[in-house]
C-alpha cells in the first residue's frame, strides 16, 4: 500500500514539491554560507518525493544552532515551502482519493518550516531518544 500511495503522490505533487526544495537548496548552495540549509533542503526534497513509510524525528544532538538556523529558515524559505504544502494539501483533500495525500502534505508542513535538527527515518525503525 505504501508503494501505491508513494507512486500516486509522486505523480500528483511529489515532483513539484521536490523541485521547490531543490530550488531552495540551489539558492542556499550559491550563497555558500547557507550550505547547511541547502543540505537540509535536499533531505526534505528526498522526503517530499517518497514520504509514505518514513517519518521525521528530532535529532537528540540538535542544539541552539539548529533553533537559530530554523528561525532564519522560516523567514527566508520555510514559509513559502509550507505554503506549497498547504495549497497542495487542500487541493488534494477535495477528492476522496486524494485525502490521504492531502493529510501527508499537512504532515510535511512543520518540518518544512523547521528542517534543522530533524532526521528522516523509516517508520519501522526504532525511535531515537
C-alpha positions, -999 to +999 in steps of 0.1 A: +000+000+000+029+024+008+043+019-027+010+027-044+005+058-023+040+069-030+036+065-067+003+084-067+020+111-045+050+113-069+027+119-099+003+144-083+025+166-062+058+150-051+078+161-081+067+197-078+073+199-041+107+183-045+116+208-072+107+236-048+130+222-022+157+217-048+154+253-059+158+264-023+188+241-020+204+256-051+200+291-038+215+281-005+244+264-022+251+295-043+252+317-012+279+294+003+274+304+039+240+288+038+252+254+027+238+236+058+204+250+048+209+236+013+217+201+027+186+202+049+166+213+019+179+184-002+169+160+027+134+174+025+133+171-013+141+134-009+114+131+017+089+150-004+094+126-033+086+094-013+070+103+021+049+072+029+067+047+051+090+073+065+087+098+094+105+128+109+121+126+143+140+151+164+178+146+165+189+142+201+222+161+194+204+192+179+212+223+199+208+261+199+224+265+165+195+244+150+170+268+166+187+299+153+190+283+119+153+273+119+143+309+126+164+321+097+150+293+075+114+302+083+120+339+074+138+332+041+125+299+027+103+279+051+071+300+048+068+296+010+076+259+011+050+254+039+025+274+017+032+250-011+023+221+012-008+238+024-020+246-011-014+212-025-029+196+007-061+215+004-063+207-034-058+170-028-083+169+000-110+180-024-113+144-037-118+113-017-089+095-033-066+125-025-074+127+012-045+105+024-022+125+001-035+158+014-030+147+050+005+137+042+011+172+028-002+187+061+022+163+079+051+179+060+043+215+070+060+215+104+092+200+090+092+223+060+092+252+084+119+239+107+141+212+090+173+217+110+176+193+139+154+167+123+161+133+109+141+113+084+138+076+094+118+046+083+085+040+101+097+006+112+130+019+127+132+024+165+126+058+179+157+079+187+157+092+223 
